[in-house]
Amino acid sequence: MELYLTGTTLYNTNPSYIQTIDNSNAIIDRDIVYWKGLMLSGTPQTAATLGLKYQTSWYGTFGISGNYFGRNYVSMNPVLRTDKGREPLVQILRRPKDLKMAHGRCLCWLLLAHCSRYIPPI
């Protein structure tokens, strides 16, 4: 017995979210999460299984099988994928002097130095 499955599960829309306070109807934040085209987390994109089974003449059965799950993606923080979460990065990109690579530094380290938190690019 052998089974091999592969697929690609992507977000096909940009969902909206609402942040509220527990035991209250007060809405703290409301925005759109930019996840369209990104991989879905929590499920493998590749799965395979391989098994061998032997049945004896005296109705005994022996078997062995192995499973493989690959291309798993971690879940993303939805707040960092909103317009409000990307604001610090947009402000840095407006200043061309901050984007120059000085003294052999990597561009990502320059961005990290100016942001209070890392915001992955979309």
N, CA, C and O atoms as a GROMACS GRO file, in nm:
protein
  488
    1MET      N    1   0.084  -0.116   0.000
    1MET     CA    2   0.000   0.000   0.000
    1MET      C    3   0.089   0.124   0.000
    1MET      O    4   0.181   0.134   0.081
    2GLU      N    5   0.062   0.214  -0.088
    2GLU     CA    6   0.139   0.338  -0.097
    2GLU      C    7   0.045   0.451  -0.132
    2GLU      O    8  -0.043   0.435  -0.218
    3LEU      N    9   0.061   0.563  -0.068
    3LEU     CA   10  -0.023   0.679  -0.093
    3LEU      C   11   0.063   0.804  -0.085
    3LEU      O   12   0.140   0.821   0.010
    4TYR      N   13   0.049   0.892  -0.184
    4TYR     CA   14   0.125   1.016  -0.186
    4TYR      C   15   0.029   1.127  -0.227
    4TYR      O   16  -0.035   1.118  -0.332
    5LEU      N   17   0.018   1.230  -0.146
    5LEU     CA   18  -0.068   1.343  -0.175
    5LEU      C   19   0.011   1.472  -0.166
    5LEU      O   20   0.095   1.488  -0.077
    6THR      N   21  -0.014   1.561  -0.257
    6THR     CA   22   0.047   1.692  -0.251
    6THR      C   23  -0.055   1.794  -0.297
    6THR      O   24  -0.141   1.765  -0.381
    7GLY      N   25  -0.046   1.912  -0.243
    7GLY     CA   26  -0.140   2.017  -0.279
    7GLY      C   27  -0.088   2.151  -0.234
    7GLY      O   28   0.015   2.160  -0.166
    8THR      N   29  -0.158   2.253  -0.272
    8THR     CA   30  -0.123   2.388  -0.231
    8THR      C   31  -0.250   2.455  -0.183
    8THR      O   32  -0.342   2.479  -0.262
    9THR      N   33  -0.255   2.486  -0.056
    9THR     CA   34  -0.371   2.555   0.000
    9THR      C   35  -0.330   2.698   0.034
    9THR      O   36  -0.245   2.721   0.120
   10LEU      N   37  -0.392   2.791  -0.035
   10LEU     CA   38  -0.363   2.933  -0.020
   10LEU      C   39  -0.486   3.008   0.028
   10LEU      O   40  -0.599   2.964   0.006
   11TYR      N   41  -0.463   3.120   0.092
   11TYR     CA   42  -0.573   3.211   0.120
   11TYR      C   43  -0.612   3.276  -0.012
   11TYR      O   44  -0.526   3.328  -0.083
   12ASN      N   45  -0.742   3.274  -0.044
   12ASN     CA   46  -0.783   3.335  -0.171
   12ASN      C   47  -0.849   3.472  -0.152
   12ASN      O   48  -0.888   3.536  -0.250
   13THR      N   49  -0.862   3.518  -0.026
   13THR     CA   50  -0.917   3.650   0.002
   13THR      C   51  -0.838   3.714   0.115
   13THR      O   52  -0.757   3.650   0.182
   14ASN      N   53  -0.865   3.839   0.134
   14ASN     CA   54  -0.811   3.912   0.249
   14ASN      C   55  -0.922   3.925   0.353
   14ASN      O   56  -1.013   4.006   0.335
   15PRO      N   57  -0.916   3.848   0.462
   15PRO     CA   58  -1.025   3.853   0.560
   15PRO      C   59  -1.021   3.981   0.642
   15PRO      O   60  -0.917   4.046   0.654
   16SER      N   61  -1.135   4.017   0.698
   16SER     CA   62  -1.140   4.130   0.789
   16SER      C   63  -1.145   4.077   0.932
   16SER      O   64  -1.188   3.965   0.956
   17TYR      N   65  -1.100   4.159   1.026
   17TYR     CA   66  -1.103   4.117   1.165
   17TYR      C   67  -1.154   4.232   1.251
   17TYR      O   68  -1.144   4.350   1.216
   18ILE      N   69  -1.209   4.192   1.366
   18ILE     CA   70  -1.258   4.287   1.465
   18ILE      C   71  -1.199   4.246   1.598
   18ILE      O   72  -1.210   4.129   1.638
   19GLN      N   73  -1.137   4.339   1.669
   19GLN     CA   74  -1.080   4.313   1.801
   19GLN      C   75  -1.171   4.377   1.905
   19GLN      O   76  -1.200   4.497   1.898
   20THR      N   77  -1.216   4.296   2.002
   20THR     CA   78  -1.306   4.344   2.105
   20THR      C   79  -1.248   4.317   2.244
   20THR      O   80  -1.147   4.248   2.258
   21ILE      N   81  -1.314   4.372   2.344
   21ILE     CA   82  -1.278   4.347   2.484
   21ILE      C   83  -1.371   4.238   2.536
   21ILE      O   84  -1.490   4.237   2.502
   22ASP      N   85  -1.319   4.147   2.617
   22ASP     CA   86  -1.402   4.042   2.676
   22ASP      C   87  -1.513   4.103   2.761
   22ASP      O   88  -1.493   4.205   2.827
   23ASN      N   89  -1.630   4.040   2.757
   23ASN     CA   90  -1.747   4.080   2.835
   23ASN      C   91  -1.791   4.224   2.806
   23ASN      O   92  -1.843   4.292   2.894
   24SER      N   93  -1.770   4.267   2.685
   24SER     CA   94  -1.809   4.402   2.647
   24SER      C   95  -1.838   4.403   2.497
   24SER      O   96  -1.793   4.317   2.422
   25ASN      N   97  -1.914   4.502   2.455
   25ASN     CA   98  -1.942   4.518   2.312
   25ASN      C   99  -1.850   4.621   2.248
   25ASN      O  100  -1.866   4.654   2.130
   26ALA      N  101  -1.755   4.672   2.323
   26ALA     CA  102  -1.665   4.775   2.271
   26ALA      C  103  -1.569   4.718   2.169
   26ALA      O  104  -1.502   4.618   2.194
   27ILE      N  105  -1.562   4.781   2.052
   27ILE     CA  106  -1.471   4.740   1.945
   27ILE      C  107  -1.344   4.824   1.957
   27ILE      O  108  -1.349   4.947   1.951
   28ILE      N  109  -1.230   4.756   1.973
   28ILE     CA  110  -1.102   4.824   1.986
   28ILE      C  111  -1.043   4.855   1.849
   28ILE      O  112  -0.996   4.966   1.825
   29ASP      N  113  -1.047   4.758   1.760
   29ASP     CA  114  -0.983   4.775   1.629
   29ASP      C  115  -1.060   4.696   1.525
   29ASP      O  116  -1.119   4.593   1.554
   30ARG      N  117  -1.057   4.747   1.404
   30ARG     CA  118  -1.122   4.682   1.291
   30ARG      C  119  -1.036   4.711   1.168
   30ARG      O  120  -1.004   4.826   1.140
   31ASP      N  121  -1.000   4.606   1.094
   31ASP     CA  122  -0.910   4.625   0.979
   31ASP      C  123  -0.920   4.506   0.885
   31ASP      O  124  -0.996   4.412   0.911
   32ILE      N  125  -0.846   4.511   0.778
   32ILE     CA  126  -0.837   4.400   0.681
   32ILE      C  127  -0.701   4.336   0.697
   32ILE      O  128  -0.600   4.405   0.707
   33VAL      N  129  -0.698   4.203   0.699
   33VAL     CA  130  -0.574   4.127   0.711
   33VAL      C  131  -0.532   4.086   0.570
   33VAL      O  132  -0.608   4.020   0.500
   34TYR      N  133  -0.412   4.124   0.528
   34TYR     CA  134  -0.363   4.096   0.393
   34TYR      C  135  -0.295   3.959   0.389
   34TYR      O  136  -0.173   3.949   0.402
   35TRP      N  137  -0.376   3.854   0.370
   35TRP     CA  138  -0.326   3.717   0.364
   35TRP      C  139  -0.346   3.654   0.227
   35TRP      O  140  -0.305   3.540   0.206
   36LYS      N  141  -0.405   3.725   0.133
   36LYS     CA  142  -0.433   3.667   0.002
   36LYS      C  143  -0.304   3.619  -0.065
   36LYS      O  144  -0.208   3.695  -0.076
   37GLY      N  145  -0.304   3.494  -0.110
   37GLY     CA  146  -0.190   3.436  -0.178
   37GLY      C  147  -0.087   3.371  -0.086
   37GLY      O  148   0.010   3.313  -0.135
   38LEU      N  149  -0.106   3.380   0.045
   38LEU     CA  150  -0.012   3.318   0.140
   38LEU      C  151  -0.058   3.176   0.173
   38LEU      O  152  -0.176   3.144   0.163
   39MET      N  153   0.036   3.092   0.214
   39MET     CA  154   0.005   2.952   0.247
   39MET      C  155  -0.078   2.942   0.374
   39MET      O  156  -0.059   3.018   0.469
   40LEU      N  157  -0.169   2.848   0.375
   40LEU     CA  158  -0.252   2.820   0.491
   40LEU      C  159  -0.172   2.742   0.594
   40LEU      O  160  -0.102   2.646   0.559
   41SER      N  161  -0.181   2.782   0.720
   41SER     CA  162  -0.104   2.714   0.825
   41SER      C  163  -0.188   2.604   0.889
   41SER      O  164  -0.310   2.599   0.871
   42GLY      N  165  -0.120   2.518   0.963
   42GLY     CA  166  -0.190   2.417   1.040
   42GLY      C  167  -0.217   2.287   0.968
   42GLY      O  168  -0.272   2.194   1.028
   43THR      N  169  -0.182   2.278   0.843
   43THR     CA  170  -0.204   2.155   0.767
   43THR      C  171  -0.086   2.133   0.673
   43THR      O  172  -0.036   2.230   0.615
   44PRO      N  173  -0.040   2.009   0.657
   44PRO     CA  174   0.074   1.987   0.566
   44PRO      C  175   0.032   2.003   0.420
   44PRO      O  176  -0.081   1.973   0.383
   45GLN      N  177   0.125   2.051   0.340
   45GLN     CA  178   0.100   2.064   0.197
   45GLN      C  179   0.136   1.935   0.123
   45GLN      O  180   0.091   1.913   0.010
   46THR      N  181   0.215   1.850   0.185
   46THR     CA  182   0.256   1.722   0.129
   46THR      C  183   0.238   1.614   0.234
   46THR      O  184   0.276   1.631   0.350
   47ALA      N  185   0.179   1.502   0.194
   47ALA     CA  186   0.161   1.390   0.286
   47ALA      C  187   0.184   1.260   0.209
   47ALA      O  188   0.140   1.247   0.095
   48ALA      N  189   0.251   1.165   0.272
   48ALA     CA  190   0.277   1.035   0.208
   48ALA      C  191   0.275   0.926   0.315
   48ALA      O  192   0.309   0.949   0.431
   49THR      N  193   0.234   0.809   0.274
   49THR     CA  194   0.240   0.693   0.362
   49THR      C  195   0.281   0.571   0.280
   49THR      O  196   0.244   0.558   0.163
   50LEU      N  197   0.357   0.484   0.342
   50LEU     CA  198   0.404   0.363   0.278
   50LEU      C  199   0.392   0.250   0.379
   50LEU      O  200   0.435   0.264   0.494
   51GLY      N  201   0.333   0.141   0.338
   51GLY     CA  202   0.312   0.032   0.432
   51GLY      C  203   0.328  -0.104   0.366
   51GLY      O  204   0.301  -0.121   0.247
   52LEU      N  205   0.372  -0.200   0.444
   52LEU     CA  206   0.382  -0.340   0.401
   52LEU      C  207   0.303  -0.426   0.500
   52LEU      O  208   0.305  -0.402   0.621
   53LYS      N  209   0.234  -0.524   0.446
   53LYS     CA  210   0.153  -0.611   0.529
   53LYS      C  211   0.173  -0.755   0.483
   53LYS      O  212   0.171  -0.784   0.364
   54TYR      N  213   0.192  -0.845   0.578
   54TYR     CA  214   0.211  -0.987   0.548
   54TYR      C  215   0.110  -1.068   0.630
   54TYR      O  216   0.100  -1.052   0.751
   55GLN      N  217   0.037  -1.153   0.561
   55GLN     CA  218  -0.059  -1.240   0.628
   55GLN      C  219  -0.012  -1.384   0.616
   55GLN      O  220   0.013  -1.433   0.506
   56THR      N  221   0.000  -1.450   0.730
   56THR     CA  222   0.051  -1.588   0.732
   56THR      C  223  -0.061  -1.687   0.701
   56THR      O  224  -0.179  -1.652   0.696
   57SER      N  225  -0.021  -1.812   0.680
   57SER     CA  226  -0.120  -1.917   0.652
   57SER      C  227  -0.204  -1.950   0.776
   57SER      O  228  -0.313  -2.004   0.763
   58TRP      N  229  -0.155  -1.919   0.894
   58TRP     CA  230  -0.229  -1.946   1.017
   58TRP      C  231  -0.304  -1.822   1.066
   58TRP      O  232  -0.333  -1.809   1.185
   59TYR      N  233  -0.334  -1.731   0.973
   59TYR     CA  234  -0.416  -1.612   0.995
   59TYR      C  235  -0.351  -1.508   1.087
   59TYR      O  236  -0.420  -1.426   1.147
   60GLY      N  237  -0.222  -1.511   1.096
   60GLY     CA  238  -0.148  -1.406   1.166
   60GLY      C  239  -0.115  -1.294   1.068
   60GLY      O  240  -0.094  -1.319   0.949
   61THR      N  241  -0.110  -1.175   1.117
   61THR     CA  242  -0.082  -1.060   1.031
   61THR      C  243   0.031  -0.978   1.091
   61THR      O  244   0.031  -0.948   1.211
   62PHE      N  245   0.126  -0.941   1.008
   62PHE     CA  246   0.236  -0.853   1.046
   62PHE      C  247   0.238  -0.736   0.950
   62PHE      O  248   0.219  -0.752   0.829
   63GLY      N  249   0.260  -0.620   1.002
   63GLY     CA  250   0.262  -0.503   0.916
   63GLY      C  251   0.350  -0.394   0.970
   63GLY      O  252   0.376  -0.385   1.090
   64ILE      N  253   0.395  -0.312   0.879
   64ILE     CA  254   0.476  -0.196   0.914
   64ILE      C  255   0.437  -0.083   0.817
   64ILE      O  256   0.413  -0.107   0.699
   65SER      N  257   0.432   0.037   0.870
   65SER     CA  258   0.398   0.150   0.784
   65SER      C  259   0.474   0.273   0.832
   65SER      O  260   0.514   0.282   0.948
   66GLY      N  261   0.491   0.365   0.742
   66GLY     CA  262   0.558   0.492   0.774
   66GLY      C  263   0.483   0.607   0.712
   66GLY      O  264   0.424   0.594   0.604
   67ASN      N  265   0.484   0.719   0.778
   67ASN     CA  266   0.414   0.838   0.731
   67ASN      C  267   0.511   0.954   0.718
   67ASN      O  268   0.610   0.963   0.791
   68TYR      N  269   0.482   1.042   0.624
   68TYR     CA  270   0.563   1.162   0.603
   68TYR      C  271   0.469   1.280   0.583
   68TYR      O  272   0.374   1.272   0.506
   69PHE      N  273   0.496   1.387   0.653
   69PHE     CA  274   0.422   1.512   0.636
   69PHE      C  275   0.523   1.622   0.614
   69PHE      O  276   0.617   1.637   0.692
   70GLY      N  277   0.506   1.700   0.509
   70GLY     CA  278   0.603   1.804   0.477
   70GLY      C  279   0.537   1.934   0.434
   70GLY      O  280   0.416   1.941   0.412
   71ARG      N  281   0.621   2.035   0.421
   71ARG     CA  282   0.580   2.169   0.381
   71ARG      C  283   0.473   2.225   0.474
   71ARG      O  284   0.369   2.273   0.429
   72ASN      N  285   0.500   2.218   0.604
   72ASN     CA  286   0.411   2.277   0.704
   72ASN      C  287   0.449   2.423   0.722
   72ASN      O  288   0.566   2.459   0.720
   73TYR      N  289   0.350   2.507   0.738
   73TYR     CA  290   0.374   2.650   0.757
   73TYR      C  291   0.322   2.692   0.893
   73TYR      O  292   0.217   2.645   0.936
   74VAL      N  293   0.395   2.781   0.961
   74VAL     CA  294   0.353   2.830   1.092
   74VAL      C  295   0.244   2.936   1.073
   74VAL      O  296   0.233   2.998   0.968
   75SER      N  297   0.165   2.954   1.177
   75SER     CA  298   0.058   3.052   1.168
   75SER      C  299   0.117   3.193   1.182
   75SER      O  300   0.217   3.214   1.250
   76MET      N  301   0.053   3.286   1.117
   76MET     CA  302   0.101   3.424   1.113
   76MET      C  303   0.021   3.509   1.210
   76MET      O  304  -0.094   3.478   1.241
   77ASN      N  305   0.080   3.616   1.257
   77ASN     CA  306   0.010   3.712   1.342
   77ASN      C  307  -0.073   3.802   1.250
   77ASN      O  308  -0.016   3.874   1.168
   78PRO      N  309  -0.204   3.799   1.261
   78PRO     CA  310  -0.286   3.879   1.170
   78PRO      C  311  -0.267   4.030   1.187
   78PRO      O  312  -0.283   4.104   1.091
   79VAL      N  313  -0.234   4.076   1.307
   79VAL     CA  314  -0.220   4.220   1.331
   79VAL      C  315  -0.104   4.279   1.251
   79VAL      O  316  -0.112   4.393   1.205
   80LEU      N  317   0.004   4.203   1.232
   80LEU     CA  318   0.118   4.254   1.155
   80LEU      C  319   0.091   4.260   1.005
   80LEU      O  320   0.169   4.320   0.931
   81ARG      N  321  -0.016   4.200   0.960
   81ARG     CA  322  -0.052   4.201   0.818
   81ARG      C  323  -0.163   4.300   0.786
   81ARG      O  324  -0.227   4.290   0.682
   82THR      N  325  -0.187   4.396   0.875
   82THR     CA  326  -0.289   4.498   0.853
   82THR      C  327  -0.221   4.629   0.814
   82THR      O  328  -0.099   4.641   0.819
   83ASP      N  329  -0.302   4.727   0.774
   83ASP     CA  330  -0.247   4.858   0.740
   83ASP      C  331  -0.182   4.923   0.862
   83ASP      O  332  -0.076   4.986   0.851
   84LYS      N  333  -0.245   4.909   0.978
   84LYS     CA  334  -0.191   4.970   1.100
   84LYS      C  335  -0.060   4.901   1.141
   84LYS      O  336   0.031   4.967   1.191
   85GLY      N  337  -0.051   4.772   1.122
   85GLY     CA  338   0.071   4.700   1.157
   85GLY      C  339   0.187   4.729   1.065
   85GLY      O  340   0.303   4.712   1.104
   86ARG      N  341   0.158   4.771   0.942
   86ARG     CA  342   0.263   4.801   0.845
   86ARG      C  343   0.303   4.948   0.843
   86ARG      O  344   0.394   4.985   0.769
   87GLU      N  345   0.239   5.032   0.922
   87GLU     CA  346   0.268   5.175   0.922
   87GLU      C  347   0.414   5.210   0.949
   87GLU      O  348   0.470   5.292   0.876
   88PRO      N  349   0.479   5.150   1.050
   88PRO     CA  350   0.620   5.186   1.073
   88PRO      C  351   0.708   5.155   0.952
   88PRO      O  352   0.802   5.230   0.924
   89LEU      N  353   0.681   5.048   0.883
   89LEU     CA  354   0.761   5.012   0.766
   89LEU      C  355   0.739   5.112   0.652
   89LEU      O  356   0.834   5.149   0.583
   90VAL      N  357   0.615   5.155   0.633
   90VAL     CA  358   0.586   5.251   0.528
   90VAL      C  359   0.655   5.383   0.556
   90VAL      O  360   0.704   5.448   0.463
   91GLN      N  361   0.660   5.426   0.680
   91GLN     CA  362   0.727   5.551   0.715
   91GLN      C  363   0.877   5.542   0.687
   91GLN      O  364   0.936   5.641   0.642
   92ILE      N  365   0.937   5.429   0.711
   92ILE     CA  366   1.080   5.412   0.682
   92ILE      C  367   1.105   5.414   0.532
   92ILE      O  368   1.202   5.474   0.485
   93LEU      N  369   1.017   5.349   0.455
   93LEU     CA  370   1.037   5.342   0.311
   93LEU      C  371   1.018   5.478   0.244
   93LEU      O  372   1.062   5.497   0.131
   94ARG      N  373   0.955   5.572   0.312
   94ARG     CA  374   0.940   5.708   0.257
   94ARG      C  375   1.070   5.788   0.266
   94ARG      O  376   1.086   5.888   0.197
   95ARG      N  377   1.163   5.743   0.352
   95ARG     CA  378   1.289   5.815   0.370
   95ARG      C  379   1.400   5.740   0.297
   95ARG      O  380   1.453   5.643   0.352
   96PRO      N  381   1.436   5.780   0.177
   96PRO     CA  382   1.536   5.706   0.098
   96PRO      C  383   1.673   5.700   0.165
   96PRO      O  384   1.748   5.606   0.139
   97LYS      N  385   1.709   5.797   0.249
   97LYS     CA  386   1.840   5.793   0.312
   97LYS      C  387   1.853   5.674   0.406
   97LYS      O  388   1.965   5.626   0.428
   98ASP      N  389   1.741   5.624   0.461
   98ASP     CA  390   1.745   5.509   0.552
   98ASP      C  391   1.762   5.377   0.477
   98ASP      O  392   1.800   5.277   0.536
   99LEU      N  393   1.734   5.377   0.346
   99LEU     CA  394   1.742   5.254   0.270
   99LEU      C  395   1.880   5.229   0.210
   99LEU      O  396   1.905   5.122   0.155
  100LYS      N  397   1.970   5.326   0.221
  100LYS     CA  398   2.104   5.307   0.167
  100LYS      C  399   2.177   5.202   0.249
  100LYS      O  400   2.164   5.197   0.371
  101MET      N  401   2.254   5.119   0.181
  101MET     CA  402   2.330   5.016   0.251
  101MET      C  403   2.465   5.076   0.290
  101MET      O  404   2.555   5.090   0.207
  102ALA      N  405   2.475   5.110   0.417
  102ALA     CA  406   2.597   5.175   0.464
  102ALA      C  407   2.683   5.076   0.543
  102ALA      O  408   2.631   4.997   0.622
  103HIS      N  409   2.811   5.081   0.521
  103HIS     CA  410   2.908   5.000   0.595
  103HIS      C  411   2.880   4.851   0.585
  103HIS      O  412   2.904   4.777   0.680
  104GLY      N  413   2.830   4.806   0.472
  104GLY     CA  414   2.808   4.663   0.449
  104GLY      C  415   2.692   4.604   0.527
  104GLY      O  416   2.680   4.482   0.535
  105ARG      N  417   2.606   4.687   0.584
  105ARG     CA  418   2.491   4.634   0.658
  105ARG      C  419   2.385   4.584   0.560
  105ARG      O  420   2.370   4.635   0.449
  106CYS      N  421   2.313   4.487   0.604
  106CYS     CA  422   2.204   4.433   0.525
  106CYS      C  423   2.083   4.525   0.538
  106CYS      O  424   2.065   4.588   0.642
  107LEU      N  425   2.002   4.534   0.436
  107LEU     CA  426   1.883   4.618   0.437
  107LEU      C  427   1.788   4.577   0.547
  107LEU      O  428   1.727   4.663   0.611
  108CYS      N  429   1.773   4.446   0.571
  108CYS     CA  430   1.678   4.401   0.674
  108CYS      C  431   1.722   4.447   0.812
  108CYS      O  432   1.637   4.477   0.896
  109TRP      N  433   1.852   4.455   0.839
  109TRP     CA  434   1.898   4.501   0.970
  109TRP      C  435   1.873   4.650   0.987
  109TRP      O  436   1.847   4.697   1.098
  110LEU      N  437   1.882   4.726   0.878
  110LEU     CA  438   1.849   4.868   0.886
  110LEU      C  439   1.702   4.886   0.920
  110LEU      O  440   1.667   4.972   1.001
  111LEU      N  441   1.617   4.806   0.859
  111LEU     CA  442   1.475   4.816   0.888
  111LEU      C  443   1.445   4.776   1.032
  111LEU      O  444   1.362   4.838   1.098
  112LEU      N  445   1.512   4.673   1.080
  112LEU     CA  446   1.491   4.628   1.218
  112LEU      C  447   1.536   4.734   1.318
  112LEU      O  448   1.476   4.748   1.425
  113ALA      N  449   1.641   4.806   1.285
  113ALA     CA  450   1.691   4.908   1.376
  113ALA      C  451   1.594   5.024   1.390
  113ALA      O  452   1.590   5.089   1.495
  114HIS      N  453   1.515   5.051   1.286
  114HIS     CA  454   1.423   5.164   1.290
  114HIS      C  455   1.284   5.125   1.338
  114HIS      O  456   1.207   5.212   1.378
  115CYS      N  457   1.249   5.000   1.334
  115CYS     CA  458   1.116   4.956   1.375
  115CYS      C  459   1.119   4.903   1.517
  115CYS      O  460   1.218   4.844   1.561
  116SER      N  461   1.010   4.923   1.587
  116SER     CA  462   1.003   4.868   1.722
  116SER      C  463   0.977   4.718   1.717
  116SER      O  464   1.007   4.647   1.813
  117ARG      N  465   0.922   4.669   1.608
  117ARG     CA  466   0.901   4.525   1.589
  117ARG      C  467   0.919   4.494   1.441
  117ARG      O  468   0.900   4.580   1.356
  118TYR      N  469   0.955   4.371   1.411
  118TYR     CA  470   0.977   4.329   1.273
  118TYR      C  471   0.843   4.306   1.204
  118TYR      O  472   0.758   4.234   1.256
  119ILE      N  473   0.826   4.367   1.088
  119ILE     CA  474   0.706   4.349   1.010
  119ILE      C  475   0.746   4.287   0.878
  119ILE      O  476   0.812   4.353   0.798
  120PRO      N  477   0.709   4.160   0.853
  120PRO     CA  478   0.750   4.094   0.730
  120PRO      C  479   0.687   4.161   0.607
  120PRO      O  480   0.572   4.202   0.613
  121PRO      N  481   0.760   4.172   0.499
  121PRO     CA  482   0.706   4.236   0.378
  121PRO      C  483   0.597   4.152   0.315
  121PRO      O  484   0.597   4.029   0.328
  122ILE      N  485   0.507   4.217   0.248
  122ILE     CA  486   0.397   4.147   0.180
  122ILE      C  487   0.430   4.130   0.035
  122ILE      O  488   0.351   4.073  -0.040
   0.00000   0.00000   0.00000
